Amino acid sequence: MNDNNNEELEERYALVMERITQIPGEQTVQTPFRSYFTKAAEFLLQLKNRRIQLLDGSFFSLSLAGLEEANSAIYEDIKPEQYEASYANPAYAVEVFGEDYGKLLSLLYAAFYKLPEALMAGRIEEVVIYCELFVEIYNLFEVGSDTPSVSEDLAPVLTEPTDNTHTPPVSSETTDNTHTPPVSAETIRKTIYQFYYDYTQFFSEKSIRLRLEPEGNFYTELLRSADLTDIRYLYRYGSHIGANEIGLARFLNTLSKEAVCAMAHTYTEGYRRGFSVTRKDISKKKTVELCYPIGFERVLYQAILNFEQMGLAPVVRASSTRAGAVSVSINEQFDYDHKADDAAYLDKAYGEHLLECLKNSFEARADLAAVYGGPAVIESFGKEPFAPISKSENYQYDKEQQKLSVYLMGKQGQMFNEYINKVEKYSFTIIAYPLPEIGADFEAIFEKTLALNNLDYELYQNMQQKIIDVLDQADYVHIKGSGKNTTDLRVSIYPLRDPEKETAFENCVADVNIPVGEVFTSPRLQGTNGVLHVTEVFLNQLKYIDLEIVFLDGMIQSYSCKNFATEQENREFLKENLLHHHDTLPIGEFAIGTNTLAYQMGREYGISGKLPILIAEKTGPHFAVGDTCYTWSEDIAVYNPDGKEIVARDNEISILRKTDPQKAYYNCHTDITIPYDELDSITVVRKDGTTIPVIAGGRFVVEGTEVLNEVL
């Protein structure tokens, strides 16, 4: 996977870097665009200098302070304190260049921040093609020989900065046509479109290769070879390395080998058990995908040894995908501003080409796809919750693109499962640990989290079974909020034909989903009606205030929140981030969390809002919108420890997979938890109208579960 020493690429790299080296000294582009190209060229030249250091070995001899300085310099422009006057900020770029040019140039500038990690991993072609795109667009902006020079005849309404800082326009008149460049914004857009179209196969190949091919994986080689006692190894990733990554690595280096091995065992044993409890044959799988926070390498090194004993070779994706070896985002607003940048070029032709290229990539590696075991994920938590600022300057999907995006997600999901599940269904596991950023109590919270991740498996299994025995009697379950929480929801439960052999709820202990602590089901949609409300909740690292969802026969009928000043802004925010551009979603899961210790930890340290959904969903009842928990695996019989088959694996939407798979899946699943302190009651209602309480007054009342109330 390392492109170094490829003669053709080296020649292209040398040519494009030679051209970029000339740009800062040239005067051939009008103001205010000249400053943009100078700034972008200087960023790319930093990468050139970094590569020289890598090839001659001098980079690896830098001191820790030197590495930190070099890493910080590359990411300087998107740090929150610099971002307001950065071309990576669409709002600033539009202010300087006008809407049409500003959005496109900001898109291009932001794309360059994928390149430091690619450079470090030896993926030089990725660097080359983006640099070539930059030069191509620069050439389009250059003033022709028949155009007056900027210095002589275009006395600037906009003053060209002389110190390479971003000087904002002095008035609203600065974005008029006084300095119309010699190229239209539409030509720039088409150039970017053609770039992504032409390189779709390249990007598809990279994505599939990094996910499926263990041989030559840069990240696993780093894990195997690095001296983990010398934290300078962190800078080999190329990602932004901040206080969290350094703090994690240093903290883990203080732990004994026994403690690290125990953490790795919990992680890898959860993965193995995930195959076991669902009766999947792990011996038919040959690879495992590792996802982890940078800084956790000591645990990952031991985990690799454990997985290899299971016959599984590790694979790690590029960190720039936010799904492999991941650093904490340097600026979540930057990420949010650019998450829909493909709206600049997404159309039907591009979408169909994308699917074709993805299929070609899977076909080329069908043998590797078939033995892919699934992801083993370590998540992190502890960052300050992020409340995004909505900007009109950001790219947004129009209605046609929203429909196309939904269609493409569905097709890609089908394709993934078609190739991945050919031999045996894949599995996964997820576990989470705190970041140093969580505060002064980091070490205490880490210790508490270790305890949560290793709670008594059998104790919870037995208590949860008692709850399931009550829930299995339900025609529907009635959930009511307390205080300011206005939840009033009736969830219809899958009817059992043979209660002696069947159950509607899964007894979830510590396997694919660590820590222990929930029972869950796929509800019937018909008869599931009412209001789900949470006063404050954090979903996929975004904060939602007064989130309210109304269900009618299990489908979202209406939705609202109070994040923004206007109803329209709130609806657009929810449509994009909760419904993922769907017009509606079904309720895909109803669960009751039983991990009151996790709830107590959140309250004790004031970190409830910082807990990941993996832990937060165990701290009260939760409801998923989107697909069920059994998506793409509905035909696999699943059993609880008591031997009963969990038969509630489908709902009225997912069963359409047998006739029209495109309508069966939404390719999203978002858990929304009501914390115990916002909960009044959960009551089972039988067919005959009689009731049995599961929770009353916010406390568990099923006989044999009293211990769960001790910390409430």
SVG drawing of the C-alpha trace seen along z (x, -y; Angstrom):
<svg xmlns="http://www.w3.org/2000/svg" viewBox="-59 -52 78 76">
<polyline fill="none" stroke="black" stroke-width="0.4" points="0.0,0.0 3.1,-2.2 3.5,-4.3 7.0,-5.3 9.6,-4.3 7.0,-4.2 8.9,-5.9 5.9,-7.3 4.4,-8.7 7.7,-10.2 8.0,-12.0 4.5,-13.4 5.1,-14.3 8.4,-16.2 6.7,-18.1 3.6,-19.2 5.7,-20.2 8.0,-22.2 5.0,-24.1 3.6,-24.7 6.9,-26.0 6.7,-28.8 3.2,-30.0 3.9,-32.1 6.2,-34.3 3.9,-34.9 1.6,-37.8 -0.5,-36.2 -3.7,-35.9 -5.9,-38.8 -6.8,-39.9 -8.3,-38.6 -7.7,-35.2 -3.9,-35.5 -3.8,-35.3 -5.8,-32.1 -3.5,-30.3 -0.4,-31.5 -1.7,-30.2 -2.8,-26.9 0.5,-26.5 2.4,-27.1 0.4,-24.4 1.2,-21.9 4.9,-22.9 4.9,-22.0 3.9,-18.5 6.8,-18.5 9.2,-19.4 7.7,-16.7 8.3,-14.1 11.9,-15.1 12.4,-14.6 10.7,-11.2 12.8,-10.0 16.2,-11.1 15.2,-9.9 15.6,-13.2 11.9,-13.3 12.3,-10.4 15.2,-12.0 13.3,-15.1 12.7,-15.7 9.2,-15.4 9.0,-19.2 10.1,-19.4 7.5,-16.9 4.8,-18.7 5.7,-22.0 5.8,-20.5 2.4,-18.8 0.8,-21.9 2.1,-24.0 0.3,-21.8 -3.1,-22.1 -2.7,-25.7 -5.2,-27.1 -8.2,-25.0 -7.6,-25.4 -10.7,-27.0 -8.8,-30.2 -7.7,-30.6 -10.8,-29.2 -12.9,-32.4 -10.4,-33.9 -9.5,-30.7 -10.2,-29.8 -11.3,-26.4 -14.3,-28.2 -17.0,-28.5 -18.4,-31.6 -15.1,-33.4 -14.4,-32.3 -17.8,-33.4 -17.3,-36.8 -14.0,-37.3 -14.8,-35.7 -18.6,-35.8 -20.9,-32.7 -20.1,-30.9 -16.3,-31.1 -16.1,-31.0 -17.9,-27.7 -15.8,-26.0 -12.5,-27.3 -13.3,-26.4 -14.2,-22.9 -10.8,-22.5 -8.9,-24.0 -10.6,-21.7 -9.8,-18.6 -6.1,-19.2 -6.3,-18.3 -6.7,-14.7 -3.2,-14.7 -0.9,-14.8 -2.1,-11.4 -1.9,-10.0 1.7,-11.3 2.8,-9.6 1.2,-6.4 3.1,-6.5 -0.1,-7.0 1.7,-9.4 -0.8,-9.1 -3.4,-10.6 -1.1,-13.6 -0.2,-13.9 -3.8,-14.0 -4.9,-16.7 -1.8,-18.8 -2.5,-18.4 -6.1,-19.5 -4.8,-22.5 -2.4,-23.5 -5.2,-22.9 -7.5,-25.3 -4.7,-27.8 -3.9,-27.9 -7.6,-28.7 -7.3,-31.7 -4.2,-33.1 -4.5,-36.4 -4.0,-36.0 -1.5,-38.0 -4.3,-40.2 -5.5,-41.1 -4.1,-44.1 -1.9,-43.2 -3.3,-43.5 -0.6,-45.8 -1.0,-48.3 -4.6,-48.6 -6.7,-46.9 -6.2,-49.4 -7.8,-47.2 -11.1,-47.8 -9.8,-44.7 -6.4,-45.1 -4.1,-42.2 -2.6,-41.0 1.2,-41.2 1.8,-39.0 -0.1,-35.9 -2.8,-36.4 -6.5,-36.5 -7.6,-40.1 -11.4,-40.3 -13.0,-42.6 -13.5,-46.1 -17.1,-46.5 -19.9,-44.7 -18.7,-46.2 -15.7,-43.9 -17.5,-41.0 -18.8,-42.8 -17.5,-42.2 -14.7,-44.6 -12.2,-41.7 -14.1,-39.0 -11.5,-36.3 -10.9,-35.0 -12.7,-31.8 -16.3,-31.2 -17.3,-29.5 -19.2,-27.0 -16.0,-26.0 -14.3,-25.5 -17.2,-23.4 -17.0,-21.3 -13.3,-20.8 -13.8,-19.6 -16.7,-17.4 -14.5,-15.8 -11.7,-15.2 -13.9,-13.3 -15.6,-11.4 -12.3,-10.5 -10.8,-9.3 -13.9,-7.5 -12.3,-4.1 -9.1,-5.2 -11.0,-6.3 -13.2,-3.2 -10.1,-0.9 -8.4,-2.7 -11.5,-2.4 -11.9,1.3 -8.2,2.1 -7.6,0.4 -10.6,2.2 -10.0,5.7 -6.2,6.2 -4.1,7.1 -0.9,7.4 1.2,4.2 -1.2,2.3 0.7,-0.8 -1.1,-1.1 -0.7,2.5 2.9,2.3 3.2,-0.8 1.5,1.0 3.9,3.9 7.1,2.0 6.9,-1.2 8.6,-1.7 5.4,-2.5 7.4,-3.7 8.6,-6.6 5.5,-8.6 7.1,-10.2 5.6,-7.3 2.2,-9.2 3.4,-11.6 3.9,-8.8 0.1,-8.8 0.1,-12.2 -3.1,-13.1 -3.4,-16.0 -1.9,-15.0 -3.2,-16.9 -3.4,-16.7 -5.8,-13.7 -3.6,-11.5 -0.5,-12.3 -2.4,-12.0 -3.8,-8.6 -0.4,-7.2 1.3,-8.4 -1.4,-7.1 -1.4,-3.7 2.4,-3.6 1.9,-3.8 -0.3,-0.7 1.2,2.7 1.4,5.3 -1.2,7.3 -3.6,4.4 -3.1,3.8 -3.5,7.5 -6.8,7.5 -8.1,4.6 -7.1,6.3 -8.8,9.5 -12.1,7.8 -12.0,6.2 -11.0,9.3 -13.1,11.7 -16.2,9.6 -15.5,10.0 -15.1,13.7 -18.2,14.1 -20.2,12.0 -19.7,14.9 -20.4,17.5 -23.7,16.2 -25.1,15.7 -23.8,19.1 -21.6,17.8 -18.5,19.7 -15.5,17.4 -13.2,20.0 -14.5,19.0 -13.2,15.5 -9.6,14.4 -9.5,10.7 -10.7,8.3 -10.9,4.5 -9.5,2.5 -10.9,-0.9 -9.4,-2.8 -8.4,-6.2 -4.8,-7.2 -2.9,-6.8 -4.4,-3.4 -1.6,-1.5 -0.4,0.5 -3.8,2.2 -4.0,2.6 -0.6,4.3 -1.8,7.0 -5.1,7.2 -3.4,8.1 -1.7,11.0 -5.0,12.2 -6.7,11.9 -3.9,13.8 -4.4,16.6 -8.0,16.7 -6.7,16.9 -7.6,13.3 -5.2,10.9 -5.7,7.2 -6.6,4.4 -6.8,0.7 -8.3,-1.9 -6.9,-5.4 -7.5,-7.7 -8.9,-10.4 -12.0,-8.2 -12.8,-8.8 -13.3,-5.0 -9.8,-3.6 -7.0,-4.9 -8.7,-8.2 -7.5,-11.3 -9.8,-13.7 -11.1,-16.3 -9.1,-19.5 -12.3,-21.5 -15.7,-19.9 -17.2,-23.0 -14.8,-22.5 -15.9,-18.8 -19.5,-19.9 -19.1,-22.7 -17.7,-20.3 -19.7,-17.1 -21.9,-17.7 -19.2,-19.2 -20.0,-16.5 -23.2,-18.5 -21.0,-20.5 -20.7,-17.5 -23.2,-14.9 -25.6,-14.0 -27.1,-10.8 -24.3,-10.2 -21.7,-10.5 -23.8,-8.3 -24.2,-5.5 -20.5,-5.7 -19.7,-5.5 -21.7,-2.3 -20.1,-0.8 -16.6,-1.6 -17.4,-0.2 -18.7,3.0 -15.5,3.3 -13.5,2.9 -15.5,5.5 -15.3,7.9 -11.5,7.6 -11.3,8.5 -14.3,10.8 -12.2,13.5 -11.0,11.0 -14.5,9.6 -15.9,13.1 -13.4,13.7 -13.8,10.2 -14.9,10.8 -16.2,7.3 -15.0,4.3 -13.6,4.4 -14.1,0.9 -12.7,-1.1 -14.6,-4.4 -13.5,-7.3 -15.6,-9.8 -15.1,-12.9 -15.0,-15.8 -17.1,-18.8 -20.5,-18.2 -20.6,-20.0 -23.5,-22.2 -22.9,-23.1 -23.4,-26.5 -25.7,-26.4 -24.2,-28.3 -26.0,-29.2 -22.6,-29.2 -22.1,-25.5 -22.9,-23.1 -26.3,-21.4 -28.0,-18.7 -31.0,-19.9 -34.1,-17.7 -32.9,-15.6 -29.5,-15.1 -31.2,-14.0 -33.1,-11.4 -30.0,-10.3 -28.0,-10.1 -30.6,-7.9 -30.6,-5.7 -26.8,-5.4 -26.6,-4.6 -29.1,-1.8 -27.3,-0.4 -23.9,-0.5 -25.3,1.3 -26.7,4.0 -23.4,4.4 -21.4,4.5 -23.6,7.3 -23.6,9.2 -19.9,9.5 -19.1,9.6 -21.6,12.3 -20.9,14.7 -19.3,17.3 -20.5,16.5 -22.2,13.5 -19.8,11.0 -19.9,9.8 -18.4,6.9 -17.7,5.6 -17.7,2.0 -16.2,0.8 -15.4,-2.7 -12.9,-4.5 -12.6,-8.2 -10.2,-10.8 -8.0,-12.9 -10.1,-15.9 -12.9,-14.7 -11.3,-16.5 -9.3,-16.3 -11.1,-13.0 -9.8,-11.3 -7.9,-8.5 -10.8,-7.8 -13.3,-7.8 -11.0,-5.5 -10.9,-3.1 -14.7,-3.2 -15.1,-2.5 -12.8,0.5 -15.1,1.7 -18.2,1.1 -16.6,3.0 -16.1,6.0 -19.3,6.2 -20.6,9.6 -21.9,11.2 -24.1,13.8 -25.6,11.4 -26.9,9.1 -27.9,12.0 -30.1,13.3 -31.7,10.0 -32.3,9.1 -33.9,12.5 -36.5,11.7 -37.3,8.5 -37.7,10.3 -40.0,12.8 -42.3,9.9 -41.9,8.1 -42.7,11.3 -46.3,11.1 -46.9,7.7 -49.2,6.7 -47.6,3.4 -45.4,1.5 -46.3,-2.0 -43.5,-4.4 -44.1,-7.7 -41.7,-10.5 -41.7,-12.6 -41.2,-16.2 -40.4,-18.2 -40.2,-15.0 -43.4,-14.7 -42.8,-11.2 -46.0,-9.2 -45.4,-6.2 -47.0,-2.8 -44.6,-0.3 -46.2,2.7 -44.5,6.0 -44.0,8.9 -46.5,11.7 -45.1,15.0 -46.6,18.2 -44.8,20.5 -43.7,18.7 -42.0,21.8 -39.5,21.7 -39.7,18.1 -38.9,14.6 -39.3,11.1 -36.3,9.6 -32.6,10.2 -30.7,10.6 -27.7,8.3 -24.6,8.9 -21.0,8.1 -20.3,9.4 -20.7,7.2 -21.9,4.4 -19.8,3.7 -20.6,2.9 -23.5,5.2 -26.9,3.8 -29.9,3.9 -32.7,6.0 -34.0,5.0 -36.4,5.9 -37.5,5.0 -41.0,3.6 -44.0,4.1 -44.7,0.9 -48.5,1.2 -49.8,0.0 -46.6,-1.8 -47.9,-5.3 -47.2,-8.4 -44.5,-10.9 -40.8,-10.4 -39.2,-13.4 -35.8,-14.1 -34.9,-17.5 -31.3,-17.1 -29.5,-14.4 -26.2,-13.9 -26.4,-11.8 -23.4,-11.1 -21.5,-13.9 -24.2,-16.5 -26.3,-18.1 -30.1,-18.1 -32.3,-20.3 -35.9,-19.3 -35.9,-16.6 -39.5,-15.4 -40.6,-12.7 -44.2,-11.7 -44.7,-8.1 -47.8,-6.9 -47.9,-3.1 -44.1,-3.0 -43.2,-5.6 -42.0,-9.1 -44.9,-11.4 -43.3,-14.7 -40.2,-15.9 -38.9,-19.0 -36.1,-20.4 -35.0,-23.8 -31.4,-24.0 -31.9,-27.0 -34.1,-30.1 -36.5,-29.1 -38.6,-26.0 -37.2,-25.7 -33.6,-25.6 -34.5,-22.9 -36.3,-20.8 -33.5,-21.0 -31.0,-20.1 -33.0,-17.0 -33.7,-16.0 -30.0,-16.0 -28.5,-14.6 -31.2,-12.4 -33.3,-11.3 -30.3,-11.3 -32.4,-12.9 -35.2,-10.3 -38.7,-11.7 -39.5,-9.4 -37.9,-6.5 -39.4,-3.5 -38.7,-2.8 -36.1,-0.1 -35.5,0.8 -37.0,0.6 -34.7,1.3 -34.5,1.0 -31.0,0.2 -30.1,1.8 -26.7,0.4 -27.5,-1.9 -23.8,-2.0 -23.1,-3.7 -25.9,-6.2 -24.5,-6.8 -21.0,-7.4 -22.3,-10.0 -24.1,-11.8 -21.2,-11.5 -18.6,-13.1 -21.0,-15.4 -20.3,-13.6 -23.7,-12.3 -23.7,-14.5 -20.2,-13.2 -21.0,-9.5 -21.0,-7.7 -24.2,-6.2 -22.6,-2.8 -22.8,-3.6 -25.6,-6.1 -28.1,-3.7 -27.6,-1.5 -28.7,-4.3 -32.4,-4.2 -34.9,-3.1 -33.8,-3.8 -35.5,-3.9 -33.7,-3.6 -34.9,-5.3 -33.9,-3.5 -33.1,0.1 -33.4,2.9 -30.5,4.4 -30.7,7.5 -30.3,5.7 -29.0,8.0 -29.0,10.9 -32.7,11.5 -32.6,15.1 -30.0,16.2 -31.6,17.8 -30.5,16.0 -30.9,17.5 -30.8,16.1 -28.8,18.0 -32.0,19.7 -32.3,21.4 -35.3,19.4 -35.1,18.1 -35.4,14.4 -38.1,14.2 -38.6,10.4 -35.9,9.8 -38.0,8.3 -40.6,5.5 -43.1,4.5 -40.4,2.6 -37.4,4.9 -39.5,7.9 -39.6,6.1 -36.0,7.4 -37.6,10.5 -39.4,8.6 -37.7,5.2 -34.4,4.7 -34.1,1.1 -37.3,0.4 -36.3,2.6 -33.3,0.7 -32.5,-2.9 -28.8,-2.4 -29.0,-4.3 -29.7,-3.4 -29.7,-6.1 -30.4,-5.4 -32.2,-8.0 -32.1,-7.4 -34.4,-8.7 -32.3,-8.9 -33.8,-7.5 -34.3,-10.9 -36.6,-11.8 -38.5,-8.6 -41.8,-7.9 -42.8,-4.4 -42.5,-1.5 -45.6,0.8 -46.4,4.0 -50.0,4.1 -51.3,7.6 -53.9,8.5 -56.6,8.6 -55.7,5.1 -54.1,6.1 -50.8,4.5 -47.4,5.4 -44.9,2.6 -41.3,2.9 -40.3,-0.5 -42.4,-2.7 -41.4,-6.1 -38.1,-5.8 -37.2,-2.5 -37.1,1.1 -39.9,3.1 -39.6,6.6 -38.8,9.0 -35.1,10.0 -33.9,6.7 -33.9,4.6 -30.1,4.4 -30.3,2.1 -31.9,-0.6 -29.1,-0.8 -27.2,-3.5 -30.2,-5.5"/>
</svg>
